[in-house]
Amino acid sequence: MNVTNDAWFGDSTAPHQHLDISRMRSLETGRPMLRATNDGVTALIAHDGALEGTLPQFQPGVLTGTVEPRTGLTPYVRFGNAPVLLLVALGLVAGLWRPRRGGAPGRALQ
């Protein structure tokens, strides 16, 4: 469940961006989400990020639907950001590693 106060943003793109972020979270976790807002986009989001129902902004209303519980873990829930951080660390190490060439520092190689 995501309860949010999107009234701060008025008639801007922010409430729609927040809806997209919520859809991505549902996709990452493989879980449905109930999103309730005061002046944003209230929505029922499926486990795959699909919108199953929405209410328009700035209009009071009631959104009804069903939520199917799910089990299991997605790769993101299981490993989090660890694979990306590992790749970044390997890239940094590879970028900083320079093979040493023979000779003392400051001497020209022949």
Biotite code that builds the C-alpha atoms (Angstrom):
import biotite.structure as struc

atoms = struc.array([
    struc.Atom([0.000, 0.000, 0.000], chain_id="A", res_id=1, res_name="MET", atom_name="CA", element="C"),
    struc.Atom([1.203, 3.501, -0.829], chain_id="A", res_id=2, res_name="ASN", atom_name="CA", element="C"),
    struc.Atom([-0.567, 6.466, 0.760], chain_id="A", res_id=3, res_name="VAL", atom_name="CA", element="C"),
    struc.Atom([0.746, 9.797, -0.467], chain_id="A", res_id=4, res_name="THR", atom_name="CA", element="C"),
    struc.Atom([0.058, 13.522, -0.402], chain_id="A", res_id=5, res_name="ASN", atom_name="CA", element="C"),
    struc.Atom([0.484, 14.687, -3.994], chain_id="A", res_id=6, res_name="ASP", atom_name="CA", element="C"),
    struc.Atom([-1.433, 17.941, -3.416], chain_id="A", res_id=7, res_name="ALA", atom_name="CA", element="C"),
    struc.Atom([1.935, 19.703, -3.048], chain_id="A", res_id=8, res_name="TRP", atom_name="CA", element="C"),
    struc.Atom([2.575, 19.285, -6.750], chain_id="A", res_id=9, res_name="PHE", atom_name="CA", element="C"),
    struc.Atom([-0.703, 20.666, -8.094], chain_id="A", res_id=10, res_name="GLY", atom_name="CA", element="C"),
    struc.Atom([-1.363, 20.179, -11.785], chain_id="A", res_id=11, res_name="ASP", atom_name="CA", element="C"),
    struc.Atom([2.185, 19.135, -12.723], chain_id="A", res_id=12, res_name="SER", atom_name="CA", element="C"),
    struc.Atom([3.745, 15.942, -14.028], chain_id="A", res_id=13, res_name="THR", atom_name="CA", element="C"),
    struc.Atom([4.917, 14.892, -10.538], chain_id="A", res_id=14, res_name="ALA", atom_name="CA", element="C"),
    struc.Atom([1.801, 12.874, -9.553], chain_id="A", res_id=15, res_name="PRO", atom_name="CA", element="C"),
    struc.Atom([2.046, 10.916, -12.812], chain_id="A", res_id=16, res_name="HIS", atom_name="CA", element="C"),
    struc.Atom([5.750, 10.312, -12.216], chain_id="A", res_id=17, res_name="GLN", atom_name="CA", element="C"),
    struc.Atom([4.940, 9.039, -8.723], chain_id="A", res_id=18, res_name="HIS", atom_name="CA", element="C"),
    struc.Atom([2.388, 6.679, -10.249], chain_id="A", res_id=19, res_name="LEU", atom_name="CA", element="C"),
    struc.Atom([5.054, 5.383, -12.656], chain_id="A", res_id=20, res_name="ASP", atom_name="CA", element="C"),
    struc.Atom([7.469, 4.888, -9.751], chain_id="A", res_id=21, res_name="ILE", atom_name="CA", element="C"),
    struc.Atom([4.788, 2.896, -7.900], chain_id="A", res_id=22, res_name="SER", atom_name="CA", element="C"),
    struc.Atom([4.200, 0.769, -10.989], chain_id="A", res_id=23, res_name="ARG", atom_name="CA", element="C"),
    struc.Atom([7.929, 0.042, -11.169], chain_id="A", res_id=24, res_name="MET", atom_name="CA", element="C"),
    struc.Atom([7.996, -0.947, -7.479], chain_id="A", res_id=25, res_name="ARG", atom_name="CA", element="C"),
    struc.Atom([5.170, -3.427, -8.132], chain_id="A", res_id=26, res_name="SER", atom_name="CA", element="C"),
    struc.Atom([7.111, -4.874, -11.029], chain_id="A", res_id=27, res_name="LEU", atom_name="CA", element="C"),
    struc.Atom([10.343, -5.073, -8.979], chain_id="A", res_id=28, res_name="GLU", atom_name="CA", element="C"),
    struc.Atom([8.706, -6.816, -6.042], chain_id="A", res_id=29, res_name="THR", atom_name="CA", element="C"),
    struc.Atom([6.170, -8.870, -7.985], chain_id="A", res_id=30, res_name="GLY", atom_name="CA", element="C"),
    struc.Atom([3.445, -7.612, -5.654], chain_id="A", res_id=31, res_name="ARG", atom_name="CA", element="C"),
    struc.Atom([0.249, -5.670, -6.326], chain_id="A", res_id=32, res_name="PRO", atom_name="CA", element="C"),
    struc.Atom([-0.039, -2.163, -4.882], chain_id="A", res_id=33, res_name="MET", atom_name="CA", element="C"),
    struc.Atom([-2.946, -0.094, -3.646], chain_id="A", res_id=34, res_name="LEU", atom_name="CA", element="C"),
    struc.Atom([-2.093, 3.574, -4.146], chain_id="A", res_id=35, res_name="ARG", atom_name="CA", element="C"),
    struc.Atom([-4.235, 6.164, -2.345], chain_id="A", res_id=36, res_name="ALA", atom_name="CA", element="C"),
    struc.Atom([-3.663, 9.881, -2.882], chain_id="A", res_id=37, res_name="THR", atom_name="CA", element="C"),
    struc.Atom([-5.483, 13.038, -1.849], chain_id="A", res_id=38, res_name="ASN", atom_name="CA", element="C"),
    struc.Atom([-5.058, 14.947, -5.139], chain_id="A", res_id=39, res_name="ASP", atom_name="CA", element="C"),
    struc.Atom([-2.800, 12.653, -7.149], chain_id="A", res_id=40, res_name="GLY", atom_name="CA", element="C"),
    struc.Atom([-3.601, 9.554, -9.146], chain_id="A", res_id=41, res_name="VAL", atom_name="CA", element="C"),
    struc.Atom([-5.229, 6.869, -6.981], chain_id="A", res_id=42, res_name="THR", atom_name="CA", element="C"),
    struc.Atom([-4.653, 3.462, -8.536], chain_id="A", res_id=43, res_name="ALA", atom_name="CA", element="C"),
    struc.Atom([-4.839, -0.293, -8.190], chain_id="A", res_id=44, res_name="LEU", atom_name="CA", element="C"),
    struc.Atom([-1.624, -1.708, -9.656], chain_id="A", res_id=45, res_name="ILE", atom_name="CA", element="C"),
    struc.Atom([-1.166, -5.386, -10.574], chain_id="A", res_id=46, res_name="ALA", atom_name="CA", element="C"),
    struc.Atom([1.928, -7.426, -9.673], chain_id="A", res_id=47, res_name="HIS", atom_name="CA", element="C"),
    struc.Atom([3.326, -6.851, -13.177], chain_id="A", res_id=48, res_name="ASP", atom_name="CA", element="C"),
    struc.Atom([2.942, -3.042, -13.000], chain_id="A", res_id=49, res_name="GLY", atom_name="CA", element="C"),
    struc.Atom([-0.247, -2.942, -15.069], chain_id="A", res_id=50, res_name="ALA", atom_name="CA", element="C"),
    struc.Atom([-2.907, -0.445, -14.039], chain_id="A", res_id=51, res_name="LEU", atom_name="CA", element="C"),
    struc.Atom([-6.082, -2.280, -13.077], chain_id="A", res_id=52, res_name="GLU", atom_name="CA", element="C"),
    struc.Atom([-7.975, 0.864, -12.145], chain_id="A", res_id=53, res_name="GLY", atom_name="CA", element="C"),
    struc.Atom([-7.423, 4.567, -11.521], chain_id="A", res_id=54, res_name="THR", atom_name="CA", element="C"),
    struc.Atom([-9.279, 7.619, -10.304], chain_id="A", res_id=55, res_name="LEU", atom_name="CA", element="C"),
    struc.Atom([-8.776, 11.013, -11.957], chain_id="A", res_id=56, res_name="PRO", atom_name="CA", element="C"),
    struc.Atom([-6.878, 13.745, -10.168], chain_id="A", res_id=57, res_name="GLN", atom_name="CA", element="C"),
    struc.Atom([-8.691, 16.427, -8.143], chain_id="A", res_id=58, res_name="PHE", atom_name="CA", element="C"),
    struc.Atom([-11.973, 14.488, -8.039], chain_id="A", res_id=59, res_name="GLN", atom_name="CA", element="C"),
    struc.Atom([-13.229, 12.606, -4.977], chain_id="A", res_id=60, res_name="PRO", atom_name="CA", element="C"),
    struc.Atom([-14.142, 9.009, -5.596], chain_id="A", res_id=61, res_name="GLY", atom_name="CA", element="C"),
    struc.Atom([-13.943, 5.394, -4.514], chain_id="A", res_id=62, res_name="VAL", atom_name="CA", element="C"),
    struc.Atom([-11.833, 2.848, -6.353], chain_id="A", res_id=63, res_name="LEU", atom_name="CA", element="C"),
    struc.Atom([-12.767, -0.798, -5.879], chain_id="A", res_id=64, res_name="THR", atom_name="CA", element="C"),
    struc.Atom([-11.055, -3.922, -7.089], chain_id="A", res_id=65, res_name="GLY", atom_name="CA", element="C"),
    struc.Atom([-9.574, -7.211, -5.999], chain_id="A", res_id=66, res_name="THR", atom_name="CA", element="C"),
    struc.Atom([-6.030, -7.997, -4.952], chain_id="A", res_id=67, res_name="VAL", atom_name="CA", element="C"),
    struc.Atom([-4.547, -11.447, -5.392], chain_id="A", res_id=68, res_name="GLU", atom_name="CA", element="C"),
    struc.Atom([-1.852, -12.318, -2.820], chain_id="A", res_id=69, res_name="PRO", atom_name="CA", element="C"),
    struc.Atom([1.406, -13.595, -4.273], chain_id="A", res_id=70, res_name="ARG", atom_name="CA", element="C"),
    struc.Atom([4.354, -15.597, -2.975], chain_id="A", res_id=71, res_name="THR", atom_name="CA", element="C"),
    struc.Atom([7.944, -15.967, -4.073], chain_id="A", res_id=72, res_name="GLY", atom_name="CA", element="C"),
    struc.Atom([10.778, -13.523, -4.614], chain_id="A", res_id=73, res_name="LEU", atom_name="CA", element="C"),
    struc.Atom([11.785, -11.593, -7.702], chain_id="A", res_id=74, res_name="THR", atom_name="CA", element="C"),
    struc.Atom([15.508, -11.312, -8.494], chain_id="A", res_id=75, res_name="PRO", atom_name="CA", element="C"),
    struc.Atom([15.447, -7.682, -7.338], chain_id="A", res_id=76, res_name="TYR", atom_name="CA", element="C"),
    struc.Atom([13.921, -8.597, -3.964], chain_id="A", res_id=77, res_name="VAL", atom_name="CA", element="C"),
    struc.Atom([16.381, -11.479, -3.575], chain_id="A", res_id=78, res_name="ARG", atom_name="CA", element="C"),
    struc.Atom([19.579, -9.624, -4.512], chain_id="A", res_id=79, res_name="PHE", atom_name="CA", element="C"),
    struc.Atom([18.664, -5.919, -4.364], chain_id="A", res_id=80, res_name="GLY", atom_name="CA", element="C"),
    struc.Atom([21.258, -3.566, -5.843], chain_id="A", res_id=81, res_name="ASN", atom_name="CA", element="C"),
    struc.Atom([24.179, -5.926, -5.103], chain_id="A", res_id=82, res_name="ALA", atom_name="CA", element="C"),
    struc.Atom([24.732, -7.080, -8.736], chain_id="A", res_id=83, res_name="PRO", atom_name="CA", element="C"),
    struc.Atom([24.848, -3.495, -10.020], chain_id="A", res_id=84, res_name="VAL", atom_name="CA", element="C"),
    struc.Atom([27.173, -2.384, -7.207], chain_id="A", res_id=85, res_name="LEU", atom_name="CA", element="C"),
    struc.Atom([29.453, -5.342, -7.913], chain_id="A", res_id=86, res_name="LEU", atom_name="CA", element="C"),
    struc.Atom([29.647, -4.431, -11.605], chain_id="A", res_id=87, res_name="LEU", atom_name="CA", element="C"),
    struc.Atom([30.426, -0.806, -10.735], chain_id="A", res_id=88, res_name="VAL", atom_name="CA", element="C"),
    struc.Atom([33.169, -1.907, -8.327], chain_id="A", res_id=89, res_name="ALA", atom_name="CA", element="C"),
    struc.Atom([34.680, -4.225, -10.954], chain_id="A", res_id=90, res_name="LEU", atom_name="CA", element="C"),
    struc.Atom([34.569, -1.395, -13.497], chain_id="A", res_id=91, res_name="GLY", atom_name="CA", element="C"),
    struc.Atom([36.362, 0.950, -11.091], chain_id="A", res_id=92, res_name="LEU", atom_name="CA", element="C"),
    struc.Atom([39.038, -1.625, -10.342], chain_id="A", res_id=93, res_name="VAL", atom_name="CA", element="C"),
    struc.Atom([39.527, -2.329, -14.055], chain_id="A", res_id=94, res_name="ALA", atom_name="CA", element="C"),
    struc.Atom([39.720, 1.399, -14.792], chain_id="A", res_id=95, res_name="GLY", atom_name="CA", element="C"),
    struc.Atom([42.280, 2.068, -12.063], chain_id="A", res_id=96, res_name="LEU", atom_name="CA", element="C"),
    struc.Atom([44.464, -0.968, -12.705], chain_id="A", res_id=97, res_name="TRP", atom_name="CA", element="C"),
    struc.Atom([47.451, -0.259, -14.932], chain_id="A", res_id=98, res_name="ARG", atom_name="CA", element="C"),
    struc.Atom([50.062, -2.862, -15.683], chain_id="A", res_id=99, res_name="PRO", atom_name="CA", element="C"),
    struc.Atom([53.545, -1.777, -14.623], chain_id="A", res_id=100, res_name="ARG", atom_name="CA", element="C"),
    struc.Atom([56.165, -1.587, -17.266], chain_id="A", res_id=101, res_name="ARG", atom_name="CA", element="C"),
    struc.Atom([59.767, -2.251, -16.392], chain_id="A", res_id=102, res_name="GLY", atom_name="CA", element="C"),
    struc.Atom([62.070, 0.518, -15.211], chain_id="A", res_id=103, res_name="GLY", atom_name="CA", element="C"),
    struc.Atom([62.170, 2.920, -12.317], chain_id="A", res_id=104, res_name="ALA", atom_name="CA", element="C"),
    struc.Atom([59.766, 5.824, -12.140], chain_id="A", res_id=105, res_name="PRO", atom_name="CA", element="C"),
    struc.Atom([60.956, 8.825, -14.087], chain_id="A", res_id=106, res_name="GLY", atom_name="CA", element="C"),
    struc.Atom([63.325, 6.851, -16.336], chain_id="A", res_id=107, res_name="ARG", atom_name="CA", element="C"),
    struc.Atom([62.669, 6.493, -20.020], chain_id="A", res_id=108, res_name="ALA", atom_name="CA", element="C"),
    struc.Atom([62.185, 3.005, -21.387], chain_id="A", res_id=109, res_name="LEU", atom_name="CA", element="C"),
    struc.Atom([64.500, 1.881, -24.157], chain_id="A", res_id=110, res_name="GLN", atom_name="CA", element="C"),
])
